């Protein structure tokens, strides 16, 4: 993909714990990209930091209960199918901010 000058999207932070705490970053794809630069397969890499914030999330009602010790409801295919009714609901605003691209050179 890099050889053909395609853009790649990935999230270094990987995931978050249910408590909101950041988990260890996942550097696998970042290592592959930087190795491509050091092996001179690409002339340069540009990283575009992006923040995505929500004013309200789907788990907004159940998550506080989990923090108080209640069990997290297990995910299943049935729950995903039933979740389609939430698609038309208003979950507030999404804020996306693109930061100035950072050249790897």
N, C-alpha and C positions, 0 to 999 in steps of 0.2 A: 504494500500500500504506500509506503514511504517513497519507494522508487518511482511510483506513478504520481507523486505529489498530492496524495489524498490526505484529507484532514482526519484525525483520529480524536475521539472523545473518550476520556476516561476520568475516573475519580480516584485520586491518590489516597484520600482518606479511607477509601474502602467502604466502611459502614460505621454506624454508631451503635453503642449499646442502647438498650431500651431506656436507660436512665438519662440518655442524652450525652453521655461521656464519649469522647472520641476514642476509638480503638486504634491500635497500632496501624500506621500507614501501610499500604500495599504497594511496594515499589517494583513489582515484576515488569509491568508494561513500561514504566519509566526507565528501567534498566535496559530493556530492549531498544527503546528509542535512543537513549544516550550512546549505547554501544554502536548503533547504526551511524551516529555522527563520528565517533572515534575511529570506526573502521572506514571512514570516508565514503560510506554508501549514500549519504546525503550531505549537501553543502552546509545546511543550517537547519536548526529546529526552532520553532516559535511556540512558546507556551502562552496561552491566553487564560489567565485566572478568571474564574466566573463564580459569583456567589448567587445562590438561589435560596430565597427566604419566603416563607409562607406566613400569612396572618392567621391561618387556621388550618389544622391538619385533620385528616379523617379519624385518627386515633385520639382526638382531643378529649373525648368523653371517657374512654376506657383507660387511657394511659395513667391518669392520676390514681385510679384504683389499683393499677399494677404497682405503682410506687408505694401504696399502702399495704401491699402484700398479697393482693388478690392474684390469682393465676391469670396468665395471658391466655386469651382464647386461641386455640390452635388453628392454624391456617389449613384450609382444605379446598378442594375443587368446588365443593358445594358453596362454601363461603364466598369464593371468587364469583361464582355465577350469581349468587344473591346480591353481591355488591354492585351489580350493574344498576340497581335502582338509585344508587348514590351519584351516578354520573351527572345527572341533571341538577343536583343540589349546589347551592352557592357555598363555597368554602373560603370566601374572602378573596384576598389578593395574593398574587405571586409577584415577588420582586426579583428581577434578574439584573445583575450588574456585570458588565464586561470590563475588565481591567485592561490597561495598556499591554499589548503583547510583549513578551520577554524573549529576546533573541538568545539562543544558547551560545552563540559565538563569543 
